[in-house]
Amino acid sequence: MLPDAPFDVEALVDGLVRKAVERFGGNKSRAAAHLGISRFALHRRLSK
């Protein structure tokens, strides 16, 4: 389903990454595994 109004995909992904880290109590390895990305990719997203 596509929203009617434009939205910022980067902000959406960044929010998901931050929520995953929060959900796993700051454990970045578990958050990255849950998201299916590497720890390096997760760190890149968090450092933006």
PyMOL Python script that loads the backbone (N, CA, C, O; Angstrom):
from pymol import cmd

cmd.read_pdbstr("""\
ATOM      1  N   MET A   1       0.848  -1.180   0.000  1.00  0.00           N
ATOM      2  CA  MET A   1       0.000   0.000   0.000  1.00  0.00           C
ATOM      3  C   MET A   1       0.887   1.234   0.000  1.00  0.00           C
ATOM      4  O   MET A   1       1.785   1.353   0.833  1.00  0.00           O
ATOM      5  N   LEU A   2       0.652   2.120  -0.892  1.00  0.00           N
ATOM      6  CA  LEU A   2       1.448   3.323  -1.047  1.00  0.00           C
ATOM      7  C   LEU A   2       0.671   4.525  -0.513  1.00  0.00           C
ATOM      8  O   LEU A   2      -0.484   4.739  -0.881  1.00  0.00           O
ATOM      9  N   PRO A   3       1.315   5.311   0.362  1.00  0.00           N
ATOM     10  CA  PRO A   3       0.610   6.490   0.893  1.00  0.00           C
ATOM     11  C   PRO A   3       0.344   7.525  -0.202  1.00  0.00           C
ATOM     12  O   PRO A   3       1.044   7.572  -1.213  1.00  0.00           O
ATOM     13  N   ASP A   4      -0.659   8.336   0.015  1.00  0.00           N
ATOM     14  CA  ASP A   4      -1.009   9.367  -0.958  1.00  0.00           C
ATOM     15  C   ASP A   4       0.016  10.491  -0.992  1.00  0.00           C
ATOM     16  O   ASP A   4       0.318  11.023  -2.060  1.00  0.00           O
ATOM     17  N   ALA A   5       0.551  10.853   0.162  1.00  0.00           N
ATOM     18  CA  ALA A   5       1.514  11.951   0.241  1.00  0.00           C
ATOM     19  C   ALA A   5       2.942  11.410   0.210  1.00  0.00           C
ATOM     20  O   ALA A   5       3.191  10.294   0.667  1.00  0.00           O
ATOM     21  N   PRO A   6       3.872  12.184  -0.321  1.00  0.00           N
ATOM     22  CA  PRO A   6       5.276  11.748  -0.311  1.00  0.00           C
ATOM     23  C   PRO A   6       5.795  11.624   1.124  1.00  0.00           C
ATOM     24  O   PRO A   6       5.317  12.307   2.030  1.00  0.00           O
ATOM     25  N   PHE A   7       6.762  10.757   1.313  1.00  0.00           N
ATOM     26  CA  PHE A   7       7.358  10.624   2.636  1.00  0.00           C
ATOM     27  C   PHE A   7       8.838  10.342   2.481  1.00  0.00           C
ATOM     28  O   PHE A   7       9.300   9.983   1.398  1.00  0.00           O
ATOM     29  N   ASP A   8       9.579  10.505   3.563  1.00  0.00           N
ATOM     30  CA  ASP A   8      11.035  10.368   3.560  1.00  0.00           C
ATOM     31  C   ASP A   8      11.408   8.930   3.918  1.00  0.00           C
ATOM     32  O   ASP A   8      11.308   8.529   5.078  1.00  0.00           O
ATOM     33  N   VAL A   9      11.835   8.159   2.926  1.00  0.00           N
ATOM     34  CA  VAL A   9      12.191   6.753   3.120  1.00  0.00           C
ATOM     35  C   VAL A   9      13.381   6.635   4.079  1.00  0.00           C
ATOM     36  O   VAL A   9      13.397   5.752   4.936  1.00  0.00           O
ATOM     37  N   GLU A  10      14.362   7.507   3.941  1.00  0.00           N
ATOM     38  CA  GLU A  10      15.542   7.464   4.812  1.00  0.00           C
ATOM     39  C   GLU A  10      15.145   7.640   6.271  1.00  0.00           C
ATOM     40  O   GLU A  10      15.658   6.935   7.141  1.00  0.00           O
ATOM     41  N   ALA A  11      14.248   8.562   6.546  1.00  0.00           N
ATOM     42  CA  ALA A  11      13.788   8.790   7.916  1.00  0.00           C
ATOM     43  C   ALA A  11      13.047   7.559   8.429  1.00  0.00           C
ATOM     44  O   ALA A  11      13.175   7.209   9.603  1.00  0.00           O
ATOM     45  N   LEU A  12      12.289   6.913   7.585  1.00  0.00           N
ATOM     46  CA  LEU A  12      11.564   5.708   7.970  1.00  0.00           C
ATOM     47  C   LEU A  12      12.535   4.593   8.363  1.00  0.00           C
ATOM     48  O   LEU A  12      12.357   3.950   9.398  1.00  0.00           O
ATOM     49  N   VAL A  13      13.557   4.363   7.543  1.00  0.00           N
ATOM     50  CA  VAL A  13      14.549   3.323   7.826  1.00  0.00           C
ATOM     51  C   VAL A  13      15.328   3.661   9.093  1.00  0.00           C
ATOM     52  O   VAL A  13      15.556   2.789   9.931  1.00  0.00           O
ATOM     53  N   ASP A  14      15.737   4.918   9.239  1.00  0.00           N
ATOM     54  CA  ASP A  14      16.471   5.326  10.436  1.00  0.00           C
ATOM     55  C   ASP A  14      15.635   5.098  11.688  1.00  0.00           C
ATOM     56  O   ASP A  14      16.153   4.652  12.711  1.00  0.00           O
ATOM     57  N   GLY A  15      14.357   5.401  11.608  1.00  0.00           N
ATOM     58  CA  GLY A  15      13.462   5.169  12.748  1.00  0.00           C
ATOM     59  C   GLY A  15      13.362   3.699  13.095  1.00  0.00           C
ATOM     60  O   GLY A  15      13.346   3.342  14.273  1.00  0.00           O
ATOM     61  N   LEU A  16      13.295   2.838  12.089  1.00  0.00           N
ATOM     62  CA  LEU A  16      13.228   1.397  12.333  1.00  0.00           C
ATOM     63  C   LEU A  16      14.506   0.890  13.004  1.00  0.00           C
ATOM     64  O   LEU A  16      14.457   0.056  13.908  1.00  0.00           O
ATOM     65  N   VAL A  17      15.645   1.404  12.551  1.00  0.00           N
ATOM     66  CA  VAL A  17      16.924   0.998  13.146  1.00  0.00           C
ATOM     67  C   VAL A  17      16.972   1.417  14.613  1.00  0.00           C
ATOM     68  O   VAL A  17      17.352   0.624  15.474  1.00  0.00           O
ATOM     69  N   ARG A  18      16.596   2.639  14.893  1.00  0.00           N
ATOM     70  CA  ARG A  18      16.614   3.125  16.286  1.00  0.00           C
ATOM     71  C   ARG A  18      15.640   2.345  17.170  1.00  0.00           C
ATOM     72  O   ARG A  18      15.950   2.042  18.322  1.00  0.00           O
ATOM     73  N   LYS A  19      14.481   2.026  16.639  1.00  0.00           N
ATOM     74  CA  LYS A  19      13.502   1.236  17.399  1.00  0.00           C
ATOM     75  C   LYS A  19      14.026  -0.160  17.689  1.00  0.00           C
ATOM     76  O   LYS A  19      13.802  -0.691  18.776  1.00  0.00           O
ATOM     77  N   ALA A  20      14.721  -0.761  16.731  1.00  0.00           N
ATOM     78  CA  ALA A  20      15.278  -2.099  16.934  1.00  0.00           C
ATOM     79  C   ALA A  20      16.339  -2.078  18.030  1.00  0.00           C
ATOM     80  O   ALA A  20      16.374  -2.972  18.876  1.00  0.00           O
ATOM     81  N   VAL A  21      17.204  -1.067  18.020  1.00  0.00           N
ATOM     82  CA  VAL A  21      18.235  -0.953  19.055  1.00  0.00           C
ATOM     83  C   VAL A  21      17.571  -0.770  20.425  1.00  0.00           C
ATOM     84  O   VAL A  21      17.991  -1.366  21.417  1.00  0.00           O
ATOM     85  N   GLU A  22      16.546   0.049  20.457  1.00  0.00           N
ATOM     86  CA  GLU A  22      15.805   0.270  21.707  1.00  0.00           C
ATOM     87  C   GLU A  22      15.149  -1.028  22.180  1.00  0.00           C
ATOM     88  O   GLU A  22      15.211  -1.364  23.363  1.00  0.00           O
ATOM     89  N   ARG A  23      14.534  -1.741  21.271  1.00  0.00           N
ATOM     90  CA  ARG A  23      13.834  -2.992  21.614  1.00  0.00           C
ATOM     91  C   ARG A  23      14.768  -4.027  22.228  1.00  0.00           C
ATOM     92  O   ARG A  23      14.373  -4.785  23.114  1.00  0.00           O
ATOM     93  N   PHE A  24      16.016  -4.053  21.750  1.00  0.00           N
ATOM     94  CA  PHE A  24      16.975  -5.027  22.250  1.00  0.00           C
ATOM     95  C   PHE A  24      17.905  -4.430  23.304  1.00  0.00           C
ATOM     96  O   PHE A  24      19.023  -4.905  23.505  1.00  0.00           O
ATOM     97  N   GLY A  25      17.431  -3.392  23.964  1.00  0.00           N
ATOM     98  CA  GLY A  25      18.149  -2.819  25.094  1.00  0.00           C
ATOM     99  C   GLY A  25      19.531  -2.301  24.761  1.00  0.00           C
ATOM    100  O   GLY A  25      20.433  -2.362  25.597  1.00  0.00           O
ATOM    101  N   GLY A  26      19.714  -1.795  23.559  1.00  0.00           N
ATOM    102  CA  GLY A  26      20.995  -1.253  23.150  1.00  0.00           C
ATOM    103  C   GLY A  26      21.942  -2.282  22.557  1.00  0.00           C
ATOM    104  O   GLY A  26      23.048  -1.936  22.144  1.00  0.00           O
ATOM    105  N   ASN A  27      21.526  -3.542  22.509  1.00  0.00           N
ATOM    106  CA  ASN A  27      22.369  -4.591  21.946  1.00  0.00           C
ATOM    107  C   ASN A  27      22.330  -4.479  20.417  1.00  0.00           C
ATOM    108  O   ASN A  27      21.379  -4.915  19.768  1.00  0.00           O
ATOM    109  N   LYS A  28      23.382  -3.885  19.869  1.00  0.00           N
ATOM    110  CA  LYS A  28      23.411  -3.605  18.430  1.00  0.00           C
ATOM    111  C   LYS A  28      23.554  -4.868  17.590  1.00  0.00           C
ATOM    112  O   LYS A  28      23.056  -4.923  16.465  1.00  0.00           O
ATOM    113  N   SER A  29      24.227  -5.876  18.122  1.00  0.00           N
ATOM    114  CA  SER A  29      24.364  -7.137  17.380  1.00  0.00           C
ATOM    115  C   SER A  29      23.002  -7.791  17.188  1.00  0.00           C
ATOM    116  O   SER A  29      22.676  -8.248  16.092  1.00  0.00           O
ATOM    117  N   ARG A  30      22.213  -7.837  18.245  1.00  0.00           N
ATOM    118  CA  ARG A  30      20.879  -8.452  18.154  1.00  0.00           C
ATOM    119  C   ARG A  30      19.951  -7.618  17.276  1.00  0.00           C
ATOM    120  O   ARG A  30      19.158  -8.162  16.507  1.00  0.00           O
ATOM    121  N   ALA A  31      20.054  -6.294  17.395  1.00  0.00           N
ATOM    122  CA  ALA A  31      19.220  -5.406  16.571  1.00  0.00           C
ATOM    123  C   ALA A  31      19.547  -5.604  15.090  1.00  0.00           C
ATOM    124  O   ALA A  31      18.643  -5.703  14.260  1.00  0.00           O
ATOM    125  N   ALA A  32      20.830  -5.662  14.764  1.00  0.00           N
ATOM    126  CA  ALA A  32      21.235  -5.855  13.366  1.00  0.00           C
ATOM    127  C   ALA A  32      20.757  -7.203  12.849  1.00  0.00           C
ATOM    128  O   ALA A  32      20.264  -7.298  11.726  1.00  0.00           O
ATOM    129  N   ALA A  33      20.898  -8.242  13.659  1.00  0.00           N
ATOM    130  CA  ALA A  33      20.447  -9.574  13.250  1.00  0.00           C
ATOM    131  C   ALA A  33      18.938  -9.575  13.013  1.00  0.00           C
ATOM    132  O   ALA A  33      18.460 -10.168  12.046  1.00  0.00           O
ATOM    133  N   HIS A  34      18.203  -8.923  13.878  1.00  0.00           N
ATOM    134  CA  HIS A  34      16.746  -8.853  13.751  1.00  0.00           C
ATOM    135  C   HIS A  34      16.342  -8.143  12.451  1.00  0.00           C
ATOM    136  O   HIS A  34      15.372  -8.527  11.797  1.00  0.00           O
ATOM    137  N   LEU A  35      17.096  -7.112  12.093  1.00  0.00           N
ATOM    138  CA  LEU A  35      16.796  -6.345  10.880  1.00  0.00           C
ATOM    139  C   LEU A  35      17.344  -6.995   9.616  1.00  0.00           C
ATOM    140  O   LEU A  35      16.974  -6.609   8.508  1.00  0.00           O
ATOM    141  N   GLY A  36      18.233  -7.990   9.780  1.00  0.00           N
ATOM    142  CA  GLY A  36      18.821  -8.647   8.628  1.00  0.00           C
ATOM    143  C   GLY A  36      19.909  -7.825   7.961  1.00  0.00           C
ATOM    144  O   GLY A  36      20.134  -7.931   6.755  1.00  0.00           O
ATOM    145  N   ILE A  37      20.592  -6.993   8.769  1.00  0.00           N
ATOM    146  CA  ILE A  37      21.689  -6.181   8.253  1.00  0.00           C
ATOM    147  C   ILE A  37      22.930  -6.443   9.095  1.00  0.00           C
ATOM    148  O   ILE A  37      22.842  -7.029  10.174  1.00  0.00           O
ATOM    149  N   SER A  38      24.074  -6.014   8.606  1.00  0.00           N
ATOM    150  CA  SER A  38      25.316  -6.201   9.362  1.00  0.00           C
ATOM    151  C   SER A  38      25.411  -5.148  10.472  1.00  0.00           C
ATOM    152  O   SER A  38      24.736  -4.119  10.431  1.00  0.00           O
ATOM    153  N   ARG A  39      26.265  -5.428  11.461  1.00  0.00           N
ATOM    154  CA  ARG A  39      26.511  -4.433  12.519  1.00  0.00           C
ATOM    155  C   ARG A  39      27.092  -3.172  11.905  1.00  0.00           C
ATOM    156  O   ARG A  39      26.786  -2.064  12.347  1.00  0.00           O
ATOM    157  N   PHE A  40      27.932  -3.334  10.884  1.00  0.00           N
ATOM    158  CA  PHE A  40      28.525  -2.178  10.221  1.00  0.00           C
ATOM    159  C   PHE A  40      27.430  -1.297   9.603  1.00  0.00           C
ATOM    160  O   PHE A  40      27.462  -0.075   9.751  1.00  0.00           O
ATOM    161  N   ALA A  41      26.474  -1.909   8.920  1.00  0.00           N
ATOM    162  CA  ALA A  41      25.372  -1.149   8.314  1.00  0.00           C
ATOM    163  C   ALA A  41      24.542  -0.457   9.391  1.00  0.00           C
ATOM    164  O   ALA A  41      24.114   0.684   9.216  1.00  0.00           O
ATOM    165  N   LEU A  42      24.319  -1.145  10.492  1.00  0.00           N
ATOM    166  CA  LEU A  42      23.558  -0.556  11.595  1.00  0.00           C
ATOM    167  C   LEU A  42      24.307   0.652  12.157  1.00  0.00           C
ATOM    168  O   LEU A  42      23.704   1.700  12.387  1.00  0.00           O
ATOM    169  N   HIS A  43      25.602   0.517  12.377  1.00  0.00           N
ATOM    170  CA  HIS A  43      26.403   1.636  12.895  1.00  0.00           C
ATOM    171  C   HIS A  43      26.392   2.817  11.930  1.00  0.00           C
ATOM    172  O   HIS A  43      26.326   3.970  12.357  1.00  0.00           O
ATOM    173  N   ARG A  44      26.457   2.532  10.630  1.00  0.00           N
ATOM    174  CA  ARG A  44      26.384   3.615   9.640  1.00  0.00           C
ATOM    175  C   ARG A  44      25.081   4.381   9.758  1.00  0.00           C
ATOM    176  O   ARG A  44      25.062   5.611   9.709  1.00  0.00           O
ATOM    177  N   ARG A  45      23.982   3.637   9.917  1.00  0.00           N
ATOM    178  CA  ARG A  45      22.671   4.288  10.055  1.00  0.00           C
ATOM    179  C   ARG A  45      22.575   5.126  11.319  1.00  0.00           C
ATOM    180  O   ARG A  45      21.995   6.211  11.317  1.00  0.00           O
ATOM    181  N   LEU A  46      23.155   4.605  12.407  1.00  0.00           N
ATOM    182  CA  LEU A  46      23.084   5.328  13.681  1.00  0.00           C
ATOM    183  C   LEU A  46      23.970   6.567  13.694  1.00  0.00           C
ATOM    184  O   LEU A  46      23.689   7.522  14.418  1.00  0.00           O
ATOM    185  N   SER A  47      25.030   6.559  12.904  1.00  0.00           N
ATOM    186  CA  SER A  47      25.958   7.694  12.931  1.00  0.00           C
ATOM    187  C   SER A  47      25.532   8.845  12.025  1.00  0.00           C
ATOM    188  O   SER A  47      26.165   9.900  12.029  1.00  0.00           O
ATOM    189  N   LYS A  48      24.481   8.657  11.259  1.00  0.00           N
ATOM    190  CA  LYS A  48      23.992   9.734  10.363  1.00  0.00           C
ATOM    191  C   LYS A  48      23.444  10.893  11.157  1.00  0.00           C
ATOM    192  O   LYS A  48      22.993  11.881  10.578  1.00  0.00           O
TER     193      LYS A  48
END
""", "prot")
cmd.dss("prot")
cmd.show_as("cartoon", "prot")
cmd.util.cbc("prot")
cmd.orient("prot")
